[in-house]
Amino acid sequence: MLRFISAFFGAIFTLGTLGVAMGVLLLGGIFFIYDKDLPTYETLSQYTPKTISRIYSGEGRIIDEFAVERRLFTPADEIPDIVKYAFVSAEDQNFFIHPGYDIRGIAAAAVEALQSRGRDIRGASTITQQVMKNFLLSADRTAERKIKELILAVRIEQVLSKDEILELYLNEIFLGQNSYGVAAAAQTYYNKPLADLTPGEAAYLASLAQRPGNLHPVRQYDDAVARRNYVLGRLAEDGYITEEVAEIEKSLPLRTVQSGDYDSFRSALPPRDYFTDEIRRQLSQNFGEDEFFTGGLSIRATVDPELQINAAHALQRALEGYDRSLKEWRGTGIQLTSDQLVDEATWRDALGDVDVPRDITLDSQWYPAVVLDIEDQRLVVGIEGIEGAGADVPRSDIQWMVGNFFDNFEIGDVVHVRAETVDGAFQNWSLRQIPEVQGAFMAMDVNSGRVISMQGGFSYEDSVFNRATQARRQPGSSFKPFVYAAALDSGYSPATIIVDAPIEIDTPQGLWRPQNASNQFYGPTPLRTGIEQSRNLMTIRLAQEVGMYVVADYAERFGVYDEMNDFLSNALGAQETTLYRVVAAYAMFANGGERVSPTMVDRVQDRFGQTVYRHDDRTCVDCGIVNLPEGESPQIASNRDRIMNAVTAYQLTSMMQGVVDRGTASRTVNLPVPIAGKTGTTNDAKDVWFVGFSSNIVAGCYIGYDTPRSLGSGASGGGLCGPVFNEFMTAAIAEFGGGPFAVPDECQFIKIDRFTGARLPDDASGENVNTECFRRGEEPVFGIMFDGGFAFSDDLPLLDIVPQETRRVTTSDGGTAVVGPNASLTSITSGGLY
């Protein structure tokens, strides 16, 4: 019997041993099979999560940010202990002692599942296992994935410290509201850095790890508070905080940005505008869209925030002024229904959901409003964000509109209003509308190429299309300086005589008879007058004389076009380009003919602080000298290419200064420093331009409809864009100053008659006298007249066409010529395609 019992237990032992051995072999086989296909945990050593790319102003202020996943990576040693402990208590109490998996947790989860017969199944994954799942595996709820997760968790615990594992976890985890990682979540929910979080606030963030989409601090307030309090209780139970602290924190309400208790971090950011969005567009091309949105780039923008606002307001003022001159009311085209107007709370909710621009601050903030009543002498409106059930817009405020007062409005119309003030005191609410006409403005440093402001339309929220960089428009007469630059470099001078007379050109489309804007002809005229008064016929003859292929080469060299067609009409700006290109090209006139590339970014750094792009690669020769002689500044060594002779650049600048002083921009551009520039108006005034510069800042404006149509017979570049340039440059000069344009050493100055081009004595004076720069060592030749090879009849009846404005003069070689003085500003516009 004893032998039988012994044999029985021996068999049991043997079977048990074999079973254990078989179990070990089975588990070993399973682990061996799954181990072969596992991703390498070494990937974690090169962890580069998707992080926010931020744009900073020159002063280091955040002005915009872009991200796919809104994450701010924070090293473990910068994450406060209370935040670490909150997540450990909420998600993995044994984190600091287990080897990557928690047997007790697995057992407890299994018991709960058995007791509930499968209804209550909770995860038993440790924080380490969650890291493995988030980084290296899929989120499938399968046994295969759990086995792989377990294997990797054990391995990672052997090579990374607990703090390093927590760093990965707390930076990767999703916590709702497009916030990834604890630093972004602290900003999203509390607008605080991690270091300022209270235990209760840290506990709420930890509670979101389990259910980020179902614990909203407003919509699921009770559930959110209950889960926060549960985490606080676990913190106290685990000894990370005292029971007293836990009870105090539990008694506090859940205060968040979402509930209105704190300002949103976004409230400190300016609204996204054309400038930062253009940086996004350009850097996405240069670095790749994925790297821009996920690479955690730090981008130092060139924008001047104050001048950016000034540029926006200057352009908006011109666009609104033109729009009001048409006397048409269009409104927003949006109307609230009668059931949305039943009471104040209802219309306020409905108005808040309306998609209309809210980024306009011209003169004061523009607010969305809804028409609540129409009375004989006023509109009663409800205004978003302004207390009170109704506000008045007096009838006198809308007298500029054509049509019956009552025909223009209906109850429920959504409109814009802004406060009118007198001497800082509120006067009344004023009705506004977004113009249909659009435009763009841009300004940059002529030496460095740094773009300091860019406005691509009336309102970014109304239209994100950037007309400064994306709209291809005809530059009209603002292209003419490139024709004159080609001529000056080809041996012409500001005193060269060009015939201003009718031209007929056979084209495949028929006979082309270009005209001056005044529909008049002025006979032989100096080059200077041709650009000052924007003479089309002179420009065509000059382009023909120089050769359109030469003009095209200059336009391409300056970057106005990648490839310019050498048709004569293109000498008048018929081929389309962008404001961005034209302004950058004018900068090269202003800086003496050196190539400069426009940039909106000074520097880009990657997530590790390494500079991966820097725009200005010039070197400062003596910046390291501590004691420079008094009155001397550090010298910057320029390594830029020269694309234009310095004398040519100065001659052209001087001639374009005449455009501002007495030419087509003289009525609207009036600044305290020397300014040069050129107006431009295309056929039927479909586009109007002005581009000009001081000694250090170049700026340009164009205005036109997105679908080109005439702006009206009175529209001109000087009249519409000149005031925009003048308003902006007034502020820019106050900040950056300005002075005389630099004169090249190779200049020799000779006085000429600006009406005839004749040489005058050195002591000559008077309105007709102009001191011109000629190339030193080259004796100027006066009296030669160029007609471009077009027929010019000796008996052309110029005197019959403009008898009051022409006269015969004696040229420098003793001959005679018929010339006209300056066309009056009432008879000429800025020229263009005629």
C-alpha positions, 0 to 999 in steps of 0.5 A: 500500500505504501509502495502504491501511494509512493508510486502515485505521488511520484507519478503526480510529481513527474507529471507536474514537473513535465507540465511545468517543463512543457509550460516553460517550453511553451512560453519560451516557444511563444516568446521566441516566435514573437520575439523575432518580429519585434521592433527594436527598442533602440528606436526610443533612444532617438525619440523625436515626437511630433512637437509644435513649431513656433514663430517668434518676433525679433523680441522673442515673443511667440506670434504663432504656432503650427502643429499636427499634435500640440506637444511641448517636449519637456525633459524629465528633470523639468517635470515636477514630482507632483505631476509624475506622482499623479500619473503613477498613482492614477495609472501604475501604483507599482511603477517604481518597483515592478520590472516592466509588468505588474503581476498583482495588477494582472491578477486583480484585473483577472479576478474582476473580469471573472467576477463580472463574467467578462462585463468589467474588463480593465487593462492591467498594462503598466506605464512601461507597457503603455510606452511600448504600445504608444511608440512601437506597437499598434493599439489592437486589443489582441493577445499577440500584441499584449505578449509583444508589449510584455517582452518589450517592457521587460527589455526597456526596463533593463536599459532605461531608468524609471525617470527616462521611461516617465519622460517618454510617457508624459511627453507622448500621452494624449490628454484631450483638446489636441494636447499631447504631453503634460506641458501642452495640457497644462497650457491648454487647461490652465494656461500655466507652466508645469511648475505652477500646477497645484496637486488638484490640477496635476490630478485632473491631468492624470485623470485624463490619461484614462478617458481624455474624450469623456472628462471634459471640464465643462460638459462632463464636470461631475465625472471630471471632478469625481475622477480628479478626486479619486486620483487625489485619494490615490496620491494620499494613499501612496504617500505623495501628499498628505490626507489634509492636502488631498481633502483641501484640493478635493473641496475646490471647484475644477477651474480651467480655461474651458470654464472661463476661469483662466484666459486661454494661452491663445489670447496672448497670441495675435490672430494669425495673419498673412505674414506668419501664414506665408512663413508656413507656406515657404518653410513647408516648401523648404523643409517639407510639410511634415517637418514644419508641422511636427519638427518643433522648429523655432523660427525667428521672424523678420516681422516688425509687429507694430509696423505690421499693424500699421501696414494692415491699417494703411491698406485697409483704409485705402480699400475701405475708402475706395469701397465707400466711394462706390456708395454700395451696401453689400453687407456680409450676406448672412442673416439670422432666422426669426427663431434665432432672434427670440431673445438675447441669449439666443441671438448671442449664441447664433451670432457667436457661431456665424463665420465672419471676420473678427480680426479687423482693428481699423481705427478700432475693433470691428465687431459682428452684430445683428440688426434687431430693429429698423427705425426711422433715424437709427438701426438697433443692433445687438453686438457680439461681446458688448453688454446690452440688448441693443445699440444704436447706429444713427441714420447719419452714419450711413448717409454715404450709401445709395438707396433707400434706408429701409431697402438696404437692411432687414431684421436679422442681417449680420453686419460689422460695427465699430465704435466712433470716438471723438477725442477718445470719448465714445460717440456712436456705433458705426456700420462697416463692411468688408470691401469687395476690392482687394490689394496687398502691401509689403515692406522690406529692408533694402540691405538685408532683404528682411521683410518687416511687414506684409498684408495680403488682403483686407482681412486674413479671416475673410480671405487667406489668399495672400495677394502679395505673394500668390496673386499674379498681376500686371505691374503696369508702369511700375515695370518701366524702371527696368526698361530705363535701367537696361537703357542706362546700362547700355550707354543712355543717360538721364539727359538722352532725348527720346521722341514722344510721338504716335506709334503704330505696330502690326501684331498678329492680333491687329494694329496696336496704337499705344498711347500716353495716359493723357492721350497727348504727345510731347515730342522729343523729351529727356529720359528723366521726364519720361519716367517722371511723367510715366510716358508710355510712347517714350518707354516703347521707343526706348525698349525698341532702341535698347532691345526687348531681349536686353530688357527681358534679361534685366527683368529676369536678373532682378527676379521680376520674372523667371522668364520674360517674353520679349514683346514690346507691350511687356515694356509697359508691364503687360506680363504678370508678376507678384508684388513680392517680386517687384518690391524685392527688385526695387530694393536693388535700386535702393541699395546701389545695385547689389543682389538681395533676396527677400526673407521673412525668417532670420533664423530657424533652429531645430528641436535641439537648438541647432541653427539649420537656417540663417538668412544673413551670411554676411560677416561683421569685420570688427564686431569683436573690437571692444573699443572702436574709435569714437564715431565709428560703427562695426563694418559689415563685409558684403558678399552679395553679387552686383547685378547693376552698375552703382552709377546706373542705380543712382541715376535711376534712383534720382530719376525715380525721386523726381516721380515723387517730387514732381511727377505722378506721385507728388500729390500723395507721397510727402515724407521728411526724407528723400523718397524714390518710387514709381506709380503703375496703372494698367489698362482700364485701371484694373490694377494700380501700383506704387512701389517706392523706397527710402535709403533703407526701406522699400515698400509697395502696394497694389490694389485691384479686384481679384477677378480683374475689372476696372477701378474706374476712370479716375483710379491711379497708382498715385491716387490709391496706393500712394496714400498707403505707402505714405501712411506706412512710411511715416511710421517706418521713418519714425522708427528706422530713419532715413537719409540721402541716397548714397552717391557712388564715387564714379559720379560726376555731376552736370547741370542740365535742362530737364525739359530739353536735356541741354547742358547748362552752366555750372552756376545755372539755377531755376525750376528747369535746372537739374543736376544729373550724375554722369559716369566719371571719365565718360564725356556726355554726348548731348543732343542725340535724339532716339526714336526706336526706329519708328517713323517720325514725320517732320511735319507731325502736328504736335502743336495742333494736338497740344498747342498750349504745352509744346515749344521749340527749343535750341539743343546743345548742338545748335539744332531745334526740337519740339518738346513739351513741358511737364504734363499737368497732373490733371491730364496724366495718370501713371500710365500703363498698357495703352 
